[in-house]
Structures are given as structure tokens and as C-alpha cells.
Amino acid sequence: MKTRISLIGAPTDIGAGSRGASMGPEALRVADIGPMLQRHGLDVEDRGNIAGPKNPWLPPVEGYRHLDEVVAWNRAVHDAIYGELQRDRLPIMLGGDHCLAIGSISAVARRCRETGRKLRILWLDAHADFNTSEITPSGNIHGMPVACLCGLGPKALIEIGGQTPAIEPDCIRQIGIRSVDEGEKRLVHTKNLEVFDMRFIDEAGMRAAMELALDDLDPDTHLHVSFDVDFLDPEIAPGVGTTVRGGPTYREAQLCMEMIADTGMLGSLDVVELNPALDRQNQTALLAVDLIESLFGKSTLMRKPRR
């Protein structure tokens, strides 16, 4: 795993259905994400916040809310993440809502194509985020990033990384899914996305889900984690705009992060949908930073790790 980390704030709720995710980057900084990483001996640069258009808070137009503004934010995110990857640093995007993953993952995929590396994406989320303008119930683009990355979306979004589609569905593993719209469900099946939903985790356990999600990784694979904080059960993480009951517990989430860390292959990270306006005394941000610490080496293991 890279030891040089860049924090990049993307303070916008432009693709979301409620206001507040724009405050997520500062909440994570208040929860000491930078100093925490430094305590693990990592070289951390906080690159500050990306700038972008304000949220006009308008109704959808032809199935999309704020499309022009979403495109502008994602282009800015793409350029910032791509720049850090070119510097051989591990970028952590501090969101912001999940529509921003279009820009971050487009940048990662572009860099993987240039360097000849494989890409594996772990999408930790309560939602599949595979809606399109034709099937979306809301028009909120934070429900569409996976579809856009797979080439199903407006031209201005799907071409951000210079190739359409930016990724193929077989490089994604979705974990913790438990809220999928009916039309979205049919599209997920059509594209054969690999989904480890909460029923799978309930029946087989988080360990089995993660073993399958991390299967076939090799040293030439770039591992990207897109961590939507609503992946977690709202009992422990109330500070999100789209809570869905029945998510992973604290221990299940810790195991998920520890197993990712065990690979030593994490190459980039999104942390999105943290909404301090709905949180309790920054509880959710503190929990997110705690889990990110596990991604970077904190472990509850008393036995010697296997290598």
C-alpha cells in the first residue's frame, strides 16, 4: 500500500436529495482524519477543497437534477484525483455526495489504463446507485454513479475519464446493498453486477462476502474503495441523508475494512454522503475515521497477521 496520502475535499451536495453533505469534508477533518493517518507513519498532504458551482436546488430536468453543476464538480474531482495519482500518491476524496465517484473513479480507471494495471472497485453502500434518467424516482444523480461509470448516462458525465464506458461492470463488487428501486434492480441483473447484499451477509457472513469480493486480486491490481457512509447501520451512523435500517454492525464494518487492509493493495478511497446536519455530535464522522484507520493498519488482531 502507498504510504503517501493526499486528502481532497469536495464540499457539495449537488447530486443529493437533502442538503448537508457539503459539510462532510470539514466534519472528517474535525474528526482528525489527517492526524490519525500521520500517527500510522504516513506522509499526509491535505490539498484543501475543490471549488465548484453552488447548489441551485432546482427540480429535475429530463430526469436529472443539476446536471450541468454535477458535470462541473465531477470534472474538477477527476482532475484533482488524476493529478495525485500521477504523483504516485494515494488520493482520499472527502465528499460530498456519491455522484462525485463518477469523477474519482473515472480518474482511477484512466490512470489504470495508462499504466496497464487491473482495477477492482469495492462499492460499500446501502444502495446500488444504478439508476438512469429513465428509471430514477427522484432525478438525484447520487443514485446514478455506477450506471454512469458503466456508460449508462448523459454524454457529459460518461466521457469524463476519456473513455466510454469508464469501467466494465465486472470490476465492481457491491457490498451491503439493501435498498434498490425496482427498475434499477432489473438493470443490475441485466448488467450482471456482482452484489453481496445484506441477505448474503446475514446468511454467509461478512468474511465470506469479503473473501469473494477480494478474490483473484494480484499485485498488478489497483484497489479502489468507494465508501458511502450509509453502508453502515443508522443505529451507529445516523449522519447520512438516506438512512436504511439493517446495515452492517460496527464489528462487521471493522472486519470489512481489516480484510481490505490485509491485501495491502488499497490505491484510492472515496468517503461520501456524510451529513453533519443530521449527525449527533459528529458521531458518524468519528466512526468513519475509526473505520478508515482500520483500512490503513489499525487491527484488533492479537495473532500475527498472515503474509
Secondary structure, 3 states (H helix, E strand, C coil): CCCEEEEEEECCCCCCCCCCHHHHHHHHHHCCHHHHHHHCCCEEEEEEECCCCCCCCCCCECCECCHHHHHHHHHHHHHHHHHHHHCCCEEEEEECCHHHHHHHHHHHHHHHHHHCCEEEEEEECCECCCCCCCCCCCCCHHHCHHHHHCCCCCHHHHCCCCCCCCCCHHHEEEEEECECCHHHHHHHHHCCCEEEEHHHHHHHCHHHHHHHHCCCCCCCEEEEEEEEHHHCCCCCCCCCCCCCCCCCCHHHHHHHHHHHHHHCCEEEEEEECCCHHHCCCCHHHHHHHHHHHHHCCCCCCCCCCCC
